[in-house]
Protein backbone atom coordinates (compact mmCIF):
# COMPACT_ATOMS: atom_id res chain seq x y z
CA UNK A 1 0.00 0.00 0.00
CA UNK A 2 1.40 3.38 -0.97
CA UNK A 3 0.53 6.28 1.27
CA UNK A 4 0.21 9.69 -0.33
CA UNK A 5 0.64 12.61 2.01
CA UNK A 6 -0.83 16.04 1.59
CA UNK A 7 1.49 18.70 0.26
CA UNK A 8 3.27 20.40 3.15
CA UNK A 9 3.98 24.11 3.40
CA UNK A 10 6.48 25.43 5.92
CA UNK A 11 7.06 28.98 7.00
CA UNK A 12 9.77 30.50 9.15
CA UNK A 13 9.94 30.73 12.92
CA UNK A 14 11.68 33.94 13.96
CA UNK A 15 11.74 35.48 17.42
CA UNK A 16 9.06 33.16 18.72
CA UNK A 17 6.60 33.87 15.92
CA UNK A 18 5.64 32.06 12.75
CA UNK A 19 6.24 33.97 9.54
CA UNK A 20 5.03 33.18 6.06
CA UNK A 21 7.07 34.27 3.08
CA UNK A 22 5.65 35.45 -0.23
CA UNK A 23 8.10 33.22 -2.08
CA UNK A 24 8.50 29.50 -1.55
CA UNK A 25 10.71 26.77 -2.90
CA UNK A 26 8.97 23.72 -4.34
CA UNK A 27 10.38 20.53 -2.82
CA UNK A 28 10.26 17.70 -5.35
CA UNK A 29 10.09 14.01 -4.53
CA UNK A 30 13.24 12.64 -6.21
CA UNK A 31 11.67 9.20 -6.39
CA UNK A 32 8.57 10.36 -8.26
CA UNK A 33 9.29 12.81 -11.06
CA UNK A 34 6.80 15.64 -11.16
CA UNK A 35 5.52 15.05 -7.60
CA UNK A 36 5.87 18.05 -5.27
CA UNK A 37 6.11 17.10 -1.61
CA UNK A 38 5.66 20.63 -0.35
CA UNK A 39 6.70 24.23 -0.41
CA UNK A 40 9.37 25.59 1.92
CA UNK A 41 9.64 29.23 2.88
CA UNK A 42 12.16 31.15 0.82
CA UNK A 43 13.74 33.51 3.32
CA UNK A 44 14.63 36.96 2.09
CA UNK A 45 17.71 38.89 3.14
CA UNK A 46 15.44 40.83 5.53
CA UNK A 47 14.12 37.55 7.02
CA UNK A 48 17.67 36.39 7.67
CA UNK A 49 18.58 39.75 9.24
CA UNK A 50 15.48 39.51 11.44
CA UNK A 51 16.40 35.96 12.50
CA UNK A 52 19.94 37.00 13.44
CA UNK A 53 18.60 40.06 15.30
CA UNK A 54 16.13 37.86 17.21
CA UNK A 55 18.88 35.39 18.09
CA UNK A 56 21.11 38.28 19.22
CA UNK A 57 18.28 39.67 21.37
CA UNK A 58 17.66 36.24 22.95
CA UNK A 59 21.34 35.53 23.56
CA UNK A 60 21.96 37.45 26.84
CA UNK A 61 19.05 35.85 28.70
CA UNK A 62 19.78 32.38 27.30
CA UNK A 63 23.50 32.58 28.09
CA UNK A 64 22.71 33.82 31.61
CA UNK A 65 20.92 30.57 32.45
CA UNK A 66 22.97 27.75 33.91
CA UNK A 67 23.58 24.76 31.66
CA UNK A 68 21.20 22.68 33.76
CA UNK A 69 18.49 25.34 33.37
CA UNK A 70 19.07 25.39 29.61
CA UNK A 71 18.95 21.57 29.57
CA UNK A 72 15.58 21.60 31.34
CA UNK A 73 14.13 24.01 28.77
CA UNK A 74 15.64 21.96 25.94
CA UNK A 75 14.11 18.75 27.32
CA UNK A 76 10.74 20.49 27.46
CA UNK A 77 11.17 21.72 23.88
CA UNK A 78 11.39 18.22 22.41
CA UNK A 79 8.95 16.48 24.75
CA UNK A 80 6.67 14.35 22.61
CA UNK A 81 8.89 14.53 19.52
CA UNK A 82 8.54 10.77 19.05
CA UNK A 83 4.75 11.06 18.80
CA UNK A 84 4.97 12.32 15.22
CA UNK A 85 7.99 10.31 14.10
CA UNK A 86 6.07 8.13 11.64
CA UNK A 87 4.49 11.14 9.93
CA UNK A 88 7.74 13.09 9.97
CA UNK A 89 9.60 10.12 8.49
CA UNK A 90 7.05 9.79 5.70
CA UNK A 91 7.50 13.45 4.73
CA UNK A 92 11.30 13.31 5.05
CA UNK A 93 11.38 10.16 2.94
CA UNK A 94 9.44 11.83 0.17
CA UNK A 95 11.47 15.03 0.15
CA UNK A 96 14.78 13.23 0.51
CA UNK A 97 14.32 10.20 -1.70
CA UNK A 98 15.40 7.69 0.91
CA UNK A 99 13.46 4.74 2.22
CA UNK A 100 11.06 5.53 5.04
CA UNK A 101 12.97 3.44 7.59
CA UNK A 102 16.12 5.53 7.03
CA UNK A 103 14.07 8.70 7.50
CA UNK A 104 12.59 7.24 10.68
CA UNK A 105 16.10 6.47 11.95
CA UNK A 106 17.23 9.99 10.95
CA UNK A 107 14.54 11.45 13.23
CA UNK A 108 15.30 8.95 16.01
CA UNK A 109 19.01 9.79 15.94
CA UNK A 110 18.14 13.48 16.34
CA UNK A 111 16.24 12.69 19.54
CA UNK A 112 19.00 10.41 20.84
CA UNK A 113 21.73 12.99 20.16
CA UNK A 114 19.64 15.73 21.75
CA UNK A 115 19.16 13.65 24.91
CA UNK A 116 22.83 12.62 25.01
CA UNK A 117 23.79 16.30 24.95
CA UNK A 118 21.46 16.98 27.86
CA UNK A 119 23.22 14.28 29.86
CA UNK A 120 26.41 16.36 29.98
CA UNK A 121 24.75 19.57 31.17
CA UNK A 122 26.53 19.33 34.52
CA UNK A 123 29.92 19.47 32.77
CA UNK A 124 29.29 22.68 30.80
CA UNK A 125 29.51 25.09 33.73
CA UNK A 126 32.70 23.54 35.06
CA UNK A 127 36.29 24.06 34.07
CA UNK A 128 39.29 21.81 34.37
CA UNK A 129 43.04 22.02 34.01
CA UNK A 130 45.03 20.00 31.53
CA UNK A 131 48.28 19.05 33.24
CA UNK A 132 51.81 19.68 32.11
CA UNK A 133 53.11 16.86 29.91
CA UNK A 134 56.88 16.62 30.44
CA UNK A 135 58.75 16.84 27.15
CA UNK A 136 55.63 17.77 25.17
CA UNK A 137 53.48 20.48 26.78
CA UNK A 138 55.46 22.59 29.26
CA UNK A 139 52.47 24.54 30.65
CA UNK A 140 49.14 23.72 32.22
CA UNK A 141 46.03 24.78 30.33
CA UNK A 142 42.73 25.85 31.84
CA UNK A 143 39.69 24.71 29.84
CA UNK A 144 36.41 26.57 30.40
CA UNK A 145 33.28 26.79 28.30
CA UNK A 146 31.79 30.12 27.28
CA UNK A 147 28.98 30.84 24.86
CA UNK A 148 30.02 32.65 21.68
CA UNK A 149 26.72 34.23 20.67
CA UNK A 150 24.70 33.51 17.56
CA UNK A 151 25.85 30.49 15.58
CA UNK A 152 24.70 29.08 12.25
CA UNK A 153 24.32 25.36 11.66
CA UNK A 154 24.33 24.05 8.11
CA UNK A 155 23.34 20.45 7.42
CA UNK A 156 23.55 18.34 4.26
CA UNK A 157 20.54 16.94 2.49
CA UNK A 158 21.20 13.25 3.09
CA UNK A 159 20.88 12.99 6.90
CA UNK A 160 19.60 16.48 7.77
CA UNK A 161 17.83 15.72 11.01
CA UNK A 162 20.44 13.39 12.52
CA UNK A 163 23.29 15.75 11.66
CA UNK A 164 21.36 18.70 13.07
CA UNK A 165 21.11 16.65 16.27
CA UNK A 166 24.91 16.42 16.41
CA UNK A 167 25.31 20.21 16.54
CA UNK A 168 22.15 22.03 17.64
CA UNK A 169 21.78 20.73 21.20
CA UNK A 170 25.45 21.30 21.99
CA UNK A 171 25.35 24.86 20.67
CA UNK A 172 22.24 25.61 22.72
CA UNK A 173 23.48 23.82 25.83
CA UNK A 174 26.68 25.87 25.74
CA UNK A 175 24.55 29.03 25.87
CA UNK A 176 24.61 30.03 22.22
CA UNK A 177 21.57 30.94 20.17
CA UNK A 178 21.17 29.45 16.72
N, C-alpha and C positions, 0 to 999 in steps of 0.2 A: 504494500500500500504506500503510495506516495502522498505525503502531506504537502499541501501548498499553503504557505503563510500569506497573510495580507502584506501589502507593501508597507514598509516601515518608513517613517519620517522622523529624523532627529533634528533637534535644534541645538542651541548652545546653552551652557549653564555658567553664568558669569556673576560673581558677587552675590551668590545665593538666589539668583533669579533666572528663570528660563527665558531664553531669547530666541525668537525665530529670525531667520535671515531671508531676505528677498530672493537670494540666489541659493541654489542647492546643487549638489553633485549627485548625479544618478549612479547608484551602485549596482553594477551588473553581476549576475550570477555567472561565473566563468564556466560552470558546468552545463548551462542551458542558454545557448546564444539567443539574444533578444529578450531574455527575462530580466526585468529590473527588480531587485530585491527591495530597494528603498531609495530614499533621497536623504543625503546627509547635508547638514548646514554647511554653507560655504562662507567661512568667516572672512570679513573684510579687514582691511588694515585697522580700521577704527575698532572693530570687535576685538582684535588681538590687543590693541592698546588698552581697551577697557578691561580685558581679562588680566593683563599685567598690572594695571592700576589697582584692580580689586585684590589681586594676590599681594601686592605691596601694602595695601591698606590692612589686610588681614594678618600680615606677617608679625607685627609687634605683639599682638595679643596671643597669637598661636605660639610664637617662640617663648613667650613669658610663662607658658604652662610648663609643668614638669613633664618629663617623658612619660611617666605613668599616667598623668592626666591626659596627655595626648593619646596614649594607647587606649584609654577607656573610651574616649570620643571616637577613635578609629574603629574600635570593636563595635560600638553602637552603629556606626555608619554602614557596616556591612552585615549587620544582623539580618538574617533571613535571605541572604544572597543565594543560598542553595535552593530556595523555594522556586525560583524561576530558571534554574539551570537548564532544564530540558528545552524550554522555549528559547532561551538565549543561545543554546547550542545549535538549535535548528536555524536560527537567523544567521549566526556566525558561519555555519556550514555553507549556507547559500551565498553569502557575500564573499566567502573566502575560497570556496571550491574544494574544501577538504571534506572528508567523511564526517558524519555527525558525531561519531564517537570521539574523534580527535578534537572537535570543537568542544565537546562536553569536558574532555580532559583539560583543554586549554582553560576553560572557566574554573574547573576544580583546582588547577595548579595556582591560579590567581588567589583563590581563597586560602589555600595552604600556605603560600608564600606570605600573604598578608598576616595570617595568624602566627607564622614563625617569626616574623618581624616583631610582632607584639610581645612575643616571649622574651625578647632581649631588652625590653623597655627599661628595666632596672640597671642596665649597663650604660645607657646613653648619658645619664647625668653624672657619671663617675669618670675619674681620670686615673691613669696609671703611668708608672715610670718604666721605660725600657732600660734594662741595666747596661752598664759598660760591658763590652765584649773585648777582652784583652786581645790585642793584635789585629782587631778588625774595626771596632767602633770605640773610640777612646772617650766618649762622653755619654752621659745618661740623657735620655730623651723623655720629656713629659708628653703624654698623649691625652688630649682632652677633645671633646666633641662640642662644636658650636654650629648653630644654624647659619647658613650663608645668605638666605633671603629667598627670592623667587627663583625656582629652577624649572627648566623645561625638560620633559621626558619625551623622547621620540622612540616609537616602537615600529618594528617591521610588520609587514602584512601577514606573514606566515604563522606566527604564534603571538598575536597582538596582546591578548589578555594575559597570558602566562608571563610574557616578558614585562608587561606593565607591572605585574605583581612582584617582579624582582627589583623594581626601582621605586615605585610610588610609595609603598608603605615605609621604606627606609628614609626617603626624603622627608615625608611628613613626620615620622617619629623623631627625626633629628631636629625638628622645629622649623623646617623650611615650608614654604607654600609652593604649590605647583600650578 
